[in-house]
Amino acid sequence: MAAPARTPLLTGPAPSRALVWRRWLLSTFPGRSLLIGVVVKAITWPLGAALGALPPVVDAIDMVGSLALIFACAYGLTRFAFWARRRLLWRVRRKLILSYVFVGVVPVLLVITFFLLAGLLLFFNVSSYLVKSRLRSLTDQAQFLAQTTVAELQPSPTTAAFLETLERRLTGIETRYPFVSLAIVPVGGLTCPVEPARAARAPRTLPVTLPRTAGAWTHLDAPVVLPKWITCQGFAGLLAYNVPSTGADSQNHTRLVMRAVAFPDLPNPTWAVVLDLPLSQEVEQRITDETGIRIGEVTALPFGSRENVMPVDGRPLEPIAADPLGREQTLSLTTQRWVAFLDYTDWATGTPSGATLAMRINAWAIYDRLSAASASVGEMNFGQLLLAVLALVGGLFLIIQFVALVIGLLLARQITGAVHELFTGTQHLRNRDFVHTIPVRARDQLGELAESFNAMTGEVRTLLGEVAEKGRMEQEMHAARDIQQKLLPPAPRNIHGLSLAAFCEPAREVAGDYYDFLPITDTMIGVLIADVAGKGLAAGLYMAQLKVIVQSLARLHHEPREFLIAVNGVVAQNLDAKSFITMTYCVIDLERRELTFARAGHCPLIHVPGDGPAGLRHARVLAPDGLVVGLNIDGGELFESMLEERTVPLANGDLVVLFTDGISETMNEAFDCYGEARLSKVIEQYAHLPFDQLRSYILAELRAFAGSADQHDDMTMVLMRVG
């Protein structure tokens, strides 16, 4: 599935591609580089074709154009790589398959490659060792033949016997090593340690003149003297010589010869036998039959010695193939070309040097020859049996790897299918389609995830319904709060000789606190504050009923005690048995300058006389007895007996404060209550201030005390000042 389309940030039709390309070419640095490079090349290429060589200035401009094109192309390739990566790897399935390839397939291929290379390297080293050991064996054989020739020639008393022995030795050696050559050369000035008894039995001189040769010596000229660097131990090693091209082959070839030198057991030998064993095609074939390795061209290394020794010139023994190793099966895993590094010696100086010997290796042939000596199991030897077992294990490994790859792809398809279904589901949720469900195709973790998603969409639908219902309820509660605020008397009102102010902060949308100002006569006014037990809508409804009752009874009963008894009689008959109301009712007679009040289980009244200086006044907390309103227990007799009425004389500047328990019982994080003592201290400290400032100080003190604790009850306060 393609990547989701992006939501356009701006409305209106999208710009055309031509306009986008034009803006990119003219407004971006890479686009300008591309444009400059194309323009420069369009001018310099025709000039170069016409003039042949550009002037220096034009050539420099052409270089700038080339650099601009290179930068633009590099930028384009980088952007294309990021785009391709984002497009190709957007799907989770491709990422999983790619990760599985890197985790499961690539390491297996690397392991197989490693073991193939290790096996080839092992066979290469084994092949080099086999070829070098065969050449070393041939060199040792040449030395042995030279020593036995010396032993047979040394006792010869006459020239005829000497020549007969020499010819017989040559004939015997040629039956196994064709092109073998012998030379008897004079030696002078050499002193060797020899046992005296053996030296006495052997003749000190030969009955022939030296030097003498036997054999064809077609490869090199026979030596006539022995080089000075050869010691009494003799010599056995490889010599290299160049063979000129023959026929259609125009390339010179380097050949090898095994040369050995042996001396007679004399204190001062006067002659030595030099035996050459050329590396002919028959000897090479014998090495191939023994090792399974075919020998090819020899190449001398010019850096093998400090003196830069190179092979001497020689003559071909036999026709030389242009490519002795052939070209068949050069790309096969079982047949490969390799080289062995050899050491050869310069005959004239004795300086060692290096050469490479090309080989064609057949792994099966080498393995057959190495395992031929093992025990046989049926028609196969033990080595072949092990190879068959290894092939079987390798085949099983490849089958298991293929099955694992198929299972991995199927699992990736299953996982990504589930992810795709989840993605489709989230797209439906994004489009506010909460009815869409994901099919559950398996009873596994992905299936449980699909079930969880379907359950989540169901819960989302339920929550959306609840949110809608809650929103409707909140609207109704806001409407109820507006109605309740209208039930409270308007903000502060003043009458002659008395200032009034009140505020109410509900803990919820609808409060259970209530206050009212009830005019009685021109010089008398009733002030009521009440608190319905509980909060919320139920308390608000009781408060609305209480307002109707209070407004009706205030005109009939002017004394606070009588008024509260009448209110209790009505409320107790209509209030829920689990609910009650606390209430304080004050009657202020401005003509007599006195305040009469009664308290029905409500918070105390705070009176601050105005005769003291500002900040030094002392508040009085007045709390006459009284029972809460609304308890229908004995027909109101207990309520009447406990209700106490009190009268307080008033003077100019006196402050009277009525409040609900939401203020005095404000709690902090430690669940400590603010208390009436703290409230009276704040009121007496700021009693001289206007009502707005006094209210602000009281609320600030309450908030500072509560800290981060939430408001848990409605807070209502009525302020009255005489004068």
N, C-alpha and C positions, 0 to 999 in steps of 0.2 A: 504494500500500500504506500502511496506517495506521502510525502510530508504534508501536514495540514497547512492549508492556505493561511497566510498572515492577514490579520485584520488591518485594513488600511487606516493609517493615522489621520489622513485628510480625506474629506469627501470630494466627490467630483470624479470625472473620468481620468484614468491613468494615462501618463504621457506615452507617446508612440516610441517604438524602438529606435527609429531614426533620430528622434529628438534626444533620447537617452544617450545614444552613441555620440551625437554631436556635442552634448554637454561634457561627456567623458573625454572626448578628444581635445576640447578647447579649454576645459576647466580644471583638469587634473594633471599632475606632473607626469605620470606614466603615459597618459594620452598625448600630451604635448611631445614627449620623447619619441613616441611612435610616429607621430605626424612629422616631426623634424627629420627623423631618420629616413622615412619614405621619401620626403621631398629632396633631401640631400642625395640619396641614392638615385632618384629619378633624374637628377641633373648630372651627377658624376659618372654614371655608367655609360650614357651615350658619349660623353667627352672622352672617357677612357677607350671606348671602342673606336672612336674617330682618331684620337691623337696617339694612341698606343701607350704613352706614358703621361701621367698627369703632372702638372707643375707642382712644386712643393706646397704652395698655399692651398691649391685645390685638393692635393692629397691629404693635407691636414684636415680640411673640412670633411673629406670623405671618411677619415678616421673617426671624427666626431659623430658623423651620421651612423657609422657602424656601431660605436659605443652606445648611441641612443637606441638603436634597434636591439642590441643585445640586452640593455636594461629593460626595454619594453617587453621583449620576449620572456625574460626571466620573471618579470612581474606577472605577466599573463600566465606562465606555467605555474607559478606559485598559487595564484588565485584559482586556477583550474584544479590544482591538486586539492586545495581546501574544499572547493565546491564538490569535486568528485568524492572526497572522503565524507562530506556531509550527506551527499545524496545516496552513496552506496551503503554507508554504515548507519543510516537513519533507522532502518528496521532492526529490531532486536534479533530476528532470526539470522540475519547476515552476520551480526556481531558474534552470536553464539557459534555459528558454523566456522567463522574465521578463527575464533578463539580455540575451538576444538581442533582445527587444522594445526594451529601453532602449538597446542598442548599435546595432541595425540599423534598427528601425522608427521609434522616436521621433525620432532625428536627421533621418531622411528627411522625416517630417511637419513637423518644425521648419523644414527647408530649404524645403520646398514652401510652408509658411505664410509664411516670410520673403520668398520671391520673389513670392508673390501679393500680400502687403502692399506690397512694394517696387513691384510693377507698378501696383497701385491708386494708391499715392501718386504715382508718376510720372504716371499718367493724370490724377489730380486736379490736380497742379501744371500739367501741360500744358493741361488744360481751363481752369483759372483764367487762365493766360496767354493762351489763345486768346480767351476772352470779353473780358478786359480790353483785349487788342489791338484787337478789333473795336469795342469801345466807344470806345477812343482814336481809332480810325480814323474813327468817326462824329463824334466831337468835332472832329477835324481837318477833316472834310468840312464840318461846320457853320461852322467858322471861315472856310474857303475860300469857302463860299457867301455868308457875310456880307461878306467883303472884295470879292468880285466884285459884289455888290449895291451896295456903296458906290461902286465904280468906275463902275457904270452909272448910278447916281442922281446922281452929282456933276456931270456935265455938263448936266443937264436945265435948259433956260432958262425953261420955263414950268411952270405948275401942271399943265396937261394932259399935257405930256410926262413930268413927274415921275410922275403917277398911272399913266400908261400903262406906263412903264418898271417901276414897282413891281408892277403887276398882272401884267405879263409875267414878271417874275422869280418871283413867287409861283406862277404857273401852271406854269412850268418845273420848279420845285423840287418841287411837289406830285405831279408824275407819278412821282417816285421815293420821296419821303418824305411820306406823307400826314400831315395834322394839323400841317404846318409853319406857323409863324407868324412874322411880321415886325413890327417896331416901330421907327420913327424917332423918337428922343427928343432933346431939346435938351441941349446940353452947355455948361457955363460954367466959366470960370476954369481952363482946361486949356491948357498950353503944351507943344508937341511939337516936336522937332527935325525939320525938313523941308528938303530942298534948295530953294534960292530959285527956281530955274527951274521946278520942278514946282509950287511954290506960286503962281507968277504965272499959270500957265495955267488953274488951277482957280478957279471962282467961290467966293467965301467964304460965301455964304448960299444957302439953298434958296428956291424960289419958292412954298413952302407954309408954312402955319402948323404948328407942332409942339406936341404929339406927333401922329404919324400911325401907324396900324396897318394891317396887311394879314394876312389869314388869320383862322381861327376864334377863336383864343385860348380854346379850350374847356377847356384844362387849368389855366391860371393867368390871373390878371389881367395885362393888358399893362402893362409898366413905362411910367411917364410921365416919369421922370427917371432919370438915370444915377447909381448910387452913387458916392460920393467915392473909394472904395478902388480903382477901376479906373483904370489908368494909360494912357499913350499906346499901349502895346503891345496894348491891347484885352484880351479875355478869351475863353477857350475852356475849358469844363469841364462837370461834371455838377452839376445841381441836383436835390434831392429834395423831393417834396411828398406830402402825405397825401391820400388819396381816401376820402371817407366811404363807409360800407356802403350797398349797394343791394339791394333785394328781400329774399330770404331770408338773404342773407349779412349777418351782424351784425358782422363784423370789418372794422376799418379797414385799408386797404392803402397801402403806400408805393410811389410810382412815380418814375421817373427821366426827366429831360429834359436833352438836350445843348444848352447855351446858348452862343452866341458873340456877341461885341461887336467891331465894327470901326469905325474912325474914318477920315475922309477925310484925305488927305495935306496938311494945313494946319498952319501954326504954332500957330494958336489955333482948333482945330475947335469949331464951334458945334452940331454934331449928330453922331449916331452911329446905326448900325444894330444892332439887337438881334434875333438869329435864334434861335428855339426849335425844336429837333428832338425831339419827344417820342418816348419808347421805346414805340411802339405794338406791337400784336400782329403787324402786317405786318413791322415792323423786327425783332421777335424771331424771327419765322419765317425771315426772311432770314439772321439769324445762325445759326439752327439748320441751315439748308440749307448754309451755308458751313462750319460747324464740326462739325456732328453733336451739338451740345450744346443742350439745351432750357433756356430761361431761365424762372425762376419768380419767387417773391415776393422783394421787397426789404425788408430790415429795417434801420432806422437804429440805430446804436450810440450810446447816450447818453454813453459815456465817450470819444468820439472827439476832443473838444476841451476846453479848459479852461473855456470859457463854456457848456458843456453845450448845444450847438446842436441843435435838433430841426427836422425838415422843416416847411415852411409848409403851410397848408391849400390844397387845390386841388379840381379837379372831375374826374370820370372822363371819359376820352375815349370809352370803349366798355365794354360789359359785361365784368366781370372774373370769371373762374372762381374758385370757392372753393378749388380745389386745382389750380393751373395745371400742375403737374408730373405730376399723376395718381398713382395708386397701383399701376399694373401694373408688374410686374417689379422691384419695389423690393428684393426679396431675391435677385435674380440677380447672378451674379459679373460679368456683362458690363454691367449697367445699375445704376448706383449714384447716390445723391444726394450732392451736395457743395456747398460755398459758395465764392464768390470775394469777397475783401475789396476794396471800392472806396472812393475818396475823393470826397466831394462838397463843395460850397461853399455857405455861407449867402449869399444874394444881397444881403441888407441890410448885412451887416457884412464879408463876404469871409472869414469864418472857416472854415477847412477842418474837416471832420468825417468820420466813417467810417460805412460801411454794409456789410451782407452781401447778396450776390445768390445766391439758391438756384439750383442747377443740377441737371439730371438728365443723367448722363454715360453715353453708350453707347460702350464701348471699341471695339467693332468698327467703328462708324461713324467714330470719330475716326481709327482706324488706316487705314481705307479712304481717308479724305480726305488723311491725311498721306502715304500711299504711292501716291496716284493719279498723282503726277507722275513716278514712277519708270518705267523701261523695262518693256515687256511681254515676257513669255515665254509664247508660246502664248495661251491664253485668260486667263491670270493675269499681273498685273504682278509686278515683282520683290519687292515687299513681301509680297504674298500668297504668293508662292513661299517666301520665308523663313519666313512664318508656318506654312505647311504642313510645311516641314522641321522647324521647332521642335515642332509637334504630333507629328510622327513620332518625333522623338527622345524627347519626353516619354512617348509611348506605349511605346516600347521600354524606357525607364527603368522605367516601372511594371511592365511584364512581367518584366524582369530582377529587380526588387525582389520581385515575387510569387514567382518561381522560387527566388530566394535564400531567401525566407521558408520555402517548402516544404522546400527542401533542409536549411535550418537545423533545422526541426522534425524531419525524418527523422533527421538526425545526432544531435540531442538525444535522440530516442527510442532510437537505437542505443546511444549512450553510456550513457544512464540504464538501458537494459535490461541492459547489461553490469555496471553498478554494482549494479543490483538482484540479479543473479545472484551477484556477489561478496558482497553483504550477506547473501543467503540462505546462501551457503557459510559465512560467518563465524558465522551463527546455528547452523548444524549443528556447527561446530567448538566453539562455546560450549557446546553440549549434548553434547559428547564423541562426536559422530558423525563419525569420521574416514574413513568409507567414502564419504561424499557427494563427488561430483565435479561440476564446472561444465561445462556443454556449451560447446564452442568453436564459435562461429557465424561467425567471420570470421578471416581471416589477416592481422590487423593488430596494432597494439600492444595493443588490448584483448583480442584473441584470445591473444596471447602472455602477457598478464597472467593470463587464465584458465588457460592451460597451466601457468604458473608456480604458480598457486594449487593446481592439481591435483598438480603435482610436490611442492609444499610439504606438502600433506596426506599424500602417500605417504611423504615423508621424516619427517613427524611420526609416522606409524604405525611406520616403521622405528625412529625414535628412542625411541618409547615401548616397543617391544620390547627395544631395547638397554638402556633404563633399567630395565625389569623384570629383564632378565638381570643387569645390573650390581647391582641391588638384591639379587638372589639370591646373587650372588657376594660382595657385601659381608656379607650375613648369614653365609655360609659362612666368610668371612675373620674375622668377629667370633667365630664359634664356634671357629675355629682359634686365634685369639689367646687366647681363654679357656682352651683346652686347653694352649697353650704356657705361659701363666702358671702353670697348675697343675703343669707339668713343672719349673718353677724351684723351688728350695727356699723354704720360707716365710720371711717377713721376720724381721728380725735375730734371731739366736740367740746366746746367750752360753754359754760353757763356763768352767769354773774357770780363771781366770788369762788369759782371752782374750775380747775383745768383737769381734763380727762384725756387719757391716751391708753391704747391697748394694742397688743400684737399677738398673733397666733401662728406658730410654725408647726404644721402637722408632721407626724413621723411618716405617714403615708399620704395618698392622694386625698383621703377623706379623714377628717379628724373627729375625735370624740370629745374634745374640749368645747366649752361654750361660755360666752360672756355676753352680757347685755346691759344696756342703760335704760332704766324704766322711770320715766318722769311721773311724779306723784302730784306735786303742786308746783307753784312757781318757785318756792324756796326749798322744796324737798325733791330728791331724786334717789331712786333705788339702783344699786349696782350689784349685779349678780355674776358670779363665776362658778362654773360647774365642770365636772370631769366624769364622763361616762366610763365605767369599767370596760377595758378593752380598747381596740383600735380598729380602724378600717370602716368598711361600709356599714356593718351592724351598729357600731357606736355612732356613726353619723346619722343613721336613721333614728336612733333613740334621741340624739341631740335635736333633730328636727321636731320630734314629738314634744320634747321638753320645752322648746321655744313656744309652741302653741299653748302648752299648759301654763308656762310662766306669764306670757302676755295676758292670759285670761285672768289669772289669780292675783296679779300685781295690782289690779284696779280695785279688788275687793279687800285685800289685806295690806295694811300699811306698816304693820309691825313685823320685823324680821322673823320673830319666833312664830307668830301666827301664820305668816306666809309659808314658812318651811313646813309647818305641820299640815297645812292645806295641800301643799305640793306633794308631800309624802303620801297623803291619803289617796290622791289621784294616781300617782306613779306606782305605788305598791300594788294597785289593782290591775295595772296594765303592763308592768315590767316582767321580763323573764325571771324565773326564780334564781338563775345563776348570775344575774346581772344586778348592779346597783349603781348609784350616782352619789358622788361627793359634791357638796355645794356650800358656798358662803354667800350670804345675802346681807348687803349693807344699805342702810337708809341714812342719807346725809341731810341734816336739817341746817341749812345755811343761816337761817334766822337765829336759831339757838346756838349755833356754832358747836354742834355735837354730831357724833357718828354712832349709830346704833347698829349692831350686827349680830348675827347668829351663824354658827358654823356647824354644818351637818357632815362631820367626818372628813372635812376638807383640810387643806394645808393652812397653817396659821396665817394671820394677817400681820403685816409688818408696818409699824407706825414709827415715823421719824419726826420728832418735834422740830419745828423750824426756829426755835429760840436760840440755838447755839451757832457758833461761827462755822463757816464752810469747812468741811473735812474733819470737824471735831464733834459732830452731832452723834448721839447715841440712839440706836434703833431699839424698839421694843417689839418683841415677838409675842403676839396675843393669840392664845389658843383656847377659847372656852370649850366646854364639853359639848358633844353632839354626836349622834349616830348617823350613819350614812342613810341616804334616801332610797326607798324601794324595797326594803325588807318586809315582806308580808308574813309576820310571825305572830303578832298578838293584837292585831287591830290597831297598831300605832301607839299603844300605851307606853311601851319601852322607849320609843322614839320621843314622845312628849316628855317623859320623865327625865331623860338625859339631856334634852336640848336646853342650852343656856344662852341667854341673851346678855350682851354687854354693851355699855355706852362709853364712848371715849370723847372727852372734850377736844375741840379743835381750835387751833390758832393760825394766824397767818403764817404761811411758809411751811405748815405741816405737810408731810408726804405720807400717803397711805398706799401700800402695795399689796395687791392680791395676785396670787400665782397658783399654778397647778403643779402636781408632783413631777411632771416632765422636766421642770427646771431644778427643783431641789434634789431629785434623784438621778440627775445626769451622772453617768458612769464613765470612768477612764478604762485604759487597757487592763488595769489590775482589778476591775470591778469594784472600785471604791466610789461611794456616792459623794456628790458635791456637798450636799447638806444645807440646812437652813442657816447654820451659823456663818458659813462662808458667804451665803447670799446676803444676809443682813449686814455683814461687814462691808461688802461692796456697795450696798445701797446707802448705808450711812456715810460712806466715803464720798460718794458722788451724788448725794441727795440734792445738792444745790444746783446741779446742772439741768439744762432743759431736757425734756423728755427724750428727744432724739439721741442726744449724746449719752444720757443715762442708759437708754436701751442698748446703744452700741457698746458701752463699756460692759454691761451685764452679759451680753451675748459673746463678747470677746473673751471675758473671763471663763465663760462656760466652754467655749471651743478650746481655749488653752488648757483647761483642766481635762477635757475629754480626749484630747490628742487625736489619734487615728480611730478611736472607737466610734461606732455608728450611733446615730440618734435612735433611741429605743422607744421613746414615748413623745406624745404631743406636748409642745411647750407653749403655754399661754400666760400672759401677764397683763394686769390692769394697773395703771398708775393714776393717782389722784393727788392734786396739790391744791391747798386752800390759799385763797388770796388772789 
